[in-house]
Amino acid sequence: MTIFEIFKYIFSKLFGWIVLGLIGAILVGGYSYVAIPKKYSAQSTVTITSGQYTASQALAIQKLVQSDPIVRATQNKLASMSEFSASAGTVGTMLGASVDTGTPNIAITATSTNPRLALKTNEIATSQLLKSSPTYAQGVPLAVLSKPKVNSSYVYPNTKHYILFGFLIGFVVAILFSIKRDFFSKKVKDARSLGLRLELDNLGSINLEQREEQRRSLKRRN
């Protein structure tokens, strides 16, 4: 099979591959949007007010956010609220923190499928952090830089990633199916495929259906 024939084959199948890829994107993207629970994130920011802060101080505050004292205090507060008491035990998996590199700012996040729970968890955790820092992070004064706020759109699942993943799956499956059908099938579909299989030139063809019709017509005349 020549390079020209390979490219000709690819271009003849490309449209079908793209269509199946789009179908895969729609199916997987639709599934991620409908079936996977959406998670929302509430974020607040605290800052070290000392003019001579160090990176190690910021990292210490980051670790403190997810430490047992903060998690337990947040759990206890949520457990006392009828709306959120059932979810109090999940605080440890909801809370997160990150340091804004090169600054004294630490972002606190709380993620949940319930945006109200995410917001309340962030509010409590931020408040408990300010109360606990003099005990667990002595000499690191903190202040709230931005109050807790819920993102307007969900942060998980990432529908764009699922759509791309679905397109790639559909596209690859279409290619594999075409190769299996065209190169590994033992059925002879046309004169060209027969010539390629036997490695012989095609000198001509006979239309069997037309020949059979002519034979039947001669019989009727006789």
QUICORGI-V934948 format. One record per residue. N is the residue number from 1. PSI is psi in radians with two decimals (NA if undefined). Layout:
n:N psi:PSI
n:N psi:PSI
This chain:
n:1 psi:2.16
n:2 psi:2.89
n:3 psi:-0.69
n:4 psi:-0.76
n:5 psi:-0.61
n:6 psi:-0.82
n:7 psi:-0.66
n:8 psi:-0.70
n:9 psi:-0.78
n:10 psi:-0.81
n:11 psi:-0.56
n:12 psi:-0.44
n:13 psi:-0.20
n:14 psi:-0.74
n:15 psi:-0.79
n:16 psi:-0.67
n:17 psi:-0.76
n:18 psi:-0.72
n:19 psi:-0.82
n:20 psi:-0.59
n:21 psi:-0.75
n:22 psi:-0.67
n:23 psi:-0.76
n:24 psi:-0.70
n:25 psi:-0.74
n:26 psi:-0.76
n:27 psi:-0.86
n:28 psi:-0.75
n:29 psi:-0.72
n:30 psi:-0.71
n:31 psi:-0.77
n:32 psi:-0.60
n:33 psi:-0.66
n:34 psi:-0.77
n:35 psi:-0.51
n:36 psi:2.19
n:37 psi:2.34
n:38 psi:2.43
n:39 psi:2.42
n:40 psi:2.65
n:41 psi:2.31
n:42 psi:2.38
n:43 psi:2.45
n:44 psi:2.91
n:45 psi:2.28
n:46 psi:2.74
n:47 psi:2.59
n:48 psi:2.10
n:49 psi:-0.15
n:50 psi:2.36
n:51 psi:-0.29
n:52 psi:0.83
n:53 psi:2.79
n:54 psi:2.82
n:55 psi:-0.60
n:56 psi:-0.57
n:57 psi:-0.75
n:58 psi:-0.72
n:59 psi:-0.61
n:60 psi:-0.71
n:61 psi:-0.68
n:62 psi:-0.80
n:63 psi:-0.59
n:64 psi:-0.60
n:65 psi:-0.68
n:66 psi:0.24
n:67 psi:2.87
n:68 psi:-0.75
n:69 psi:-0.78
n:70 psi:-0.76
n:71 psi:-0.81
n:72 psi:-0.74
n:73 psi:-0.70
n:74 psi:-0.72
n:75 psi:-0.79
n:76 psi:-0.71
n:77 psi:-0.79
n:78 psi:-0.65
n:79 psi:-0.45
n:80 psi:-0.09
n:81 psi:2.15
n:82 psi:-0.59
n:83 psi:-0.55
n:84 psi:0.05
n:85 psi:-0.63
n:86 psi:-0.37
n:87 psi:0.09
n:88 psi:-0.60
n:89 psi:-0.18
n:90 psi:0.13
n:91 psi:-0.70
n:92 psi:-0.59
n:93 psi:-0.25
n:94 psi:-0.60
n:95 psi:2.52
n:96 psi:2.86
n:97 psi:2.65
n:98 psi:2.60
n:99 psi:2.30
n:100 psi:1.84
n:101 psi:2.28
n:102 psi:0.06
n:103 psi:2.90
n:104 psi:0.28
n:105 psi:2.40
n:106 psi:2.15
n:107 psi:2.28
n:108 psi:2.25
n:109 psi:2.58
n:110 psi:2.18
n:111 psi:2.34
n:112 psi:2.79
n:113 psi:-0.28
n:114 psi:1.89
n:115 psi:-0.56
n:116 psi:-0.67
n:117 psi:-0.71
n:118 psi:-0.75
n:119 psi:-0.81
n:120 psi:-0.69
n:121 psi:-0.73
n:122 psi:-0.74
n:123 psi:-0.81
n:124 psi:-0.78
n:125 psi:-0.71
n:126 psi:-0.75
n:127 psi:-0.75
n:128 psi:-0.58
n:129 psi:-0.78
n:130 psi:-0.62
n:131 psi:-0.61
n:132 psi:-0.38
n:133 psi:-0.64
n:134 psi:-0.47
n:135 psi:-0.80
n:136 psi:-0.24
n:137 psi:1.19
n:138 psi:2.43
n:139 psi:0.21
n:140 psi:1.52
n:141 psi:2.40
n:142 psi:2.70
n:143 psi:2.68
n:144 psi:2.15
n:145 psi:-0.69
n:146 psi:2.36
n:147 psi:2.76
n:148 psi:2.39
n:149 psi:2.41
n:150 psi:2.36
n:151 psi:2.46
n:152 psi:-0.50
n:153 psi:2.72
n:154 psi:2.66
n:155 psi:-0.22
n:156 psi:2.44
n:157 psi:2.78
n:158 psi:1.68
n:159 psi:-0.61
n:160 psi:-0.71
n:161 psi:-0.70
n:162 psi:-0.68
n:163 psi:-0.79
n:164 psi:-0.75
n:165 psi:-0.76
n:166 psi:-0.69
n:167 psi:-0.77
n:168 psi:-0.71
n:169 psi:-0.87
n:170 psi:-0.70
n:171 psi:-0.82
n:172 psi:-0.75
n:173 psi:-0.70
n:174 psi:-0.74
n:175 psi:-0.82
n:176 psi:-0.70
n:177 psi:-0.73
n:178 psi:-0.76
n:179 psi:-0.76
n:180 psi:-0.74
n:181 psi:-0.66
n:182 psi:-0.46
n:183 psi:-0.34
n:184 psi:-0.05
n:185 psi:2.46
n:186 psi:-0.04
n:187 psi:2.45
n:188 psi:1.99
n:189 psi:-0.57
n:190 psi:3.11
n:191 psi:-0.59
n:192 psi:-0.80
n:193 psi:-0.58
n:194 psi:-0.74
n:195 psi:-0.69
n:196 psi:-0.65
n:197 psi:-0.71
n:198 psi:-0.15
n:199 psi:0.78
n:200 psi:2.65
n:201 psi:2.55
n:202 psi:1.92
n:203 psi:-0.28
n:204 psi:3.09
n:205 psi:2.75
n:206 psi:2.20
n:207 psi:1.71
n:208 psi:-0.65
n:209 psi:-0.75
n:210 psi:-0.68
n:211 psi:-0.68
n:212 psi:-0.65
n:213 psi:-0.69
n:214 psi:-0.68
n:215 psi:-0.69
n:216 psi:-0.66
n:217 psi:-0.69
n:218 psi:-0.65
n:219 psi:-0.72
n:220 psi:-0.65
n:221 psi:-0.66
n:222 psi:NA
